[in-house]
Amino acid sequence: MPPDHPASSAWFDRARAVTPGGVNSPVRAFNAVGGTPRFIRSARGAWLTDVDGHDYVDLIGSWGPMLLGHAHPEVLAAVSEAVARGTSYGTPTTPEVELAEEIVARTPVDRVRFVSSGTEATMSAIRLARGFTGRDLVVKFAGCYHGHVDALLASAGSGLATFAVPGTPGVPEASTELTLVLPYHDRAAVEKAFAEYGGRIACLITEAAPGNMGVVSPEPGFNAFLAETCARHGALFVSDEVMTGFRASRRGQWGLDGATEGWSPDLVTFGKVIGGGFPAAAFGGRADVMSRLAPEGPVYQAGTLSGNPVATTAGLTTLRLATEQVYAHLTTAGDTIKAAVTESLTAAGVPHVVQSNGTMFSVFFRGEPVRDFDDASDQDTSAFAAFFHAMLDAGVHLPPSAYEAWFLSAAHDDRAVQAVLDALPAAARAAAREGD
Ligand SMILES: Cc1ncc(COP(=O)(O)O)c(C=O)c1O
């Protein structure tokens, strides 16, 4: 018998009465997999505990931030001390300077501005790119998610339409008319867009390595090609490292292929890990571009809680503890889990492909590799839903969507990894029963 969850169900009913869908971010609602989301009352290390008292190995990791695991003692101690000194002053503080220094030391950015969410970071980076270049158009890739910025919630126009159409009601056409959406990895489409509109393109924004259509590693040279194309046309190359920053590797995606291929972004966005579980994000980049930002330059951008001392203390402590050993551990634990996933799904006859990028990975329920959003969309989502629920019933909480990375942490020790391995064979058989 699967464990029941009356308290989560009751909270979900209460939540739905007062909040749309009962959640404050859509993917949490389990719409893609069905059933009732678990309400979590506490978390420690690699484990979540729900309001019914069930424990789960956590493979969501708050969608990326929890690199060190939950309630890390040193992060908690630093945050407690910061909280005791007061939580927000609206004046400059020292931790925001130290966190900026840490980011500048580990990435190709010269200067950083803090904000409170990844959405704010990408929105602000685009404004700055437009302000710096004096141009309007933005290029993005289908399947890359950059937060819920109007201009970036855009879908490729159908047929011959060049410019994007709104990706959701509520986004005016006027916002997406300035966005070009191209298929990921399609160099010819990039060349064509720049040949046609190069003089009007302010920036190209890309997930440094896509994680929001599942994990897709950029093919060798692709980011370098994008950076070079932007440079040739006087557009800025914006590398969105909200998910990959300090997660795919100690130096983010840039540390994986930027350093070796010799590309460098003009602007970078960060989030998730740099907040250590608190709302902090940032955008940064070339000194000459960043100096166009108010109050040094004319491009306006601001935030009441930006650089908040508690959030930046959490992020700073997390980054300082994010040593090479942490990433080596993520690699080892990830390799063990990936091998077991492959073994179990293969034994059960479930078509699948496991894709990795640095320390990040995800599992696609299709037999062929995924290079772009069309590929990612062609999955057996009912097989994934059955797999997801079997894992959940066995005490492993995967992201409730087939399009997401599985997030590990430094706290995923042998016991947590073994719990994942133990759950896999039965979940693979459940997926086989549901598969197309
Ligand atoms: C690559 C990327 N950019 C931007 C965002 C938006 O960040 P936030 O949810 O903090 O607004 C996300 C969120 O998942 C992301 O993965």
PDBQT file of the ligand as one rigid body, heavy atoms in Angstrom, charges set to zero:
ROOT
HETATM    1  C1  LIG A 501      17.902  29.745 -16.403  1.00  0.00    +0.000 C 
HETATM    2  C2  LIG A 501      16.891  30.466 -15.560  1.00  0.00    +0.000 A 
HETATM    3  N1  LIG A 501      16.758  31.794 -15.690  1.00  0.00    +0.000 NA
HETATM    4  C3  LIG A 501      15.887  32.488 -14.956  1.00  0.00    +0.000 A 
HETATM    5  C4  LIG A 501      15.064  31.856 -14.041  1.00  0.00    +0.000 A 
HETATM    6  C5  LIG A 501      14.080  32.657 -13.234  1.00  0.00    +0.000 C 
HETATM    7  O1  LIG A 501      14.481  32.673 -11.898  1.00  0.00    +0.000 OA
HETATM    8  P1  LIG A 501      13.410  32.973 -10.747  1.00  0.00    +0.000 P 
HETATM    9  O2  LIG A 501      12.512  31.793 -10.672  1.00  0.00    +0.000 OA
HETATM   10  O3  LIG A 501      14.248  33.179  -9.514  1.00  0.00    +0.000 OA
HETATM   11  O4  LIG A 501      12.679  34.215 -11.143  1.00  0.00    +0.000 OA
HETATM   12  C6  LIG A 501      15.164  30.473 -13.868  1.00  0.00    +0.000 A 
HETATM   13  C7  LIG A 501      14.299  29.768 -12.918  1.00  0.00    +0.000 C 
HETATM   14  O5  LIG A 501      14.215  28.571 -12.873  1.00  0.00    +0.000 OA
HETATM   15  C8  LIG A 501      16.112  29.763 -14.639  1.00  0.00    +0.000 A 
HETATM   16  O6  LIG A 501      16.261  28.434 -14.525  1.00  0.00    +0.000 OA
ENDROOT
TORSDOF 0
